[in-house]
Amino acid sequence: MDAMVSVWWLLVAFWVGGVLGLLLGAVAALSRAPREGGKGIPDDRREPRMPPPGPSRHAHGGGAVPRG
């Protein structure tokens, strides 16, 4: 009989943990939601991103540079 009681409490603990996980996940998702009436920042108003570091497209490729 003791084995059945421990299995029962184990199932209850997993169920309670799952419910609490769902609730905390919902609260976390709501806290990260935009606060301006559900509207995010439009794409045209976002700051432009810098290109990754590396050689620019204007750099010479090591060839001969015409002079004069």
C-alpha angles and dihedrals in degrees: 000000000000091000091056092051093051092048089050092052090046091055091046090050092051091047093049090046091051093050092048090048091053092048094048091047091053092049091049092049092050093048090054094048118109112268099210098092094291094304119127127202110290115243093244092056097051119106113261115252121238117243116252116270116266140089113334122234089245095059117108115251095229095271127130114293114219112236127203 
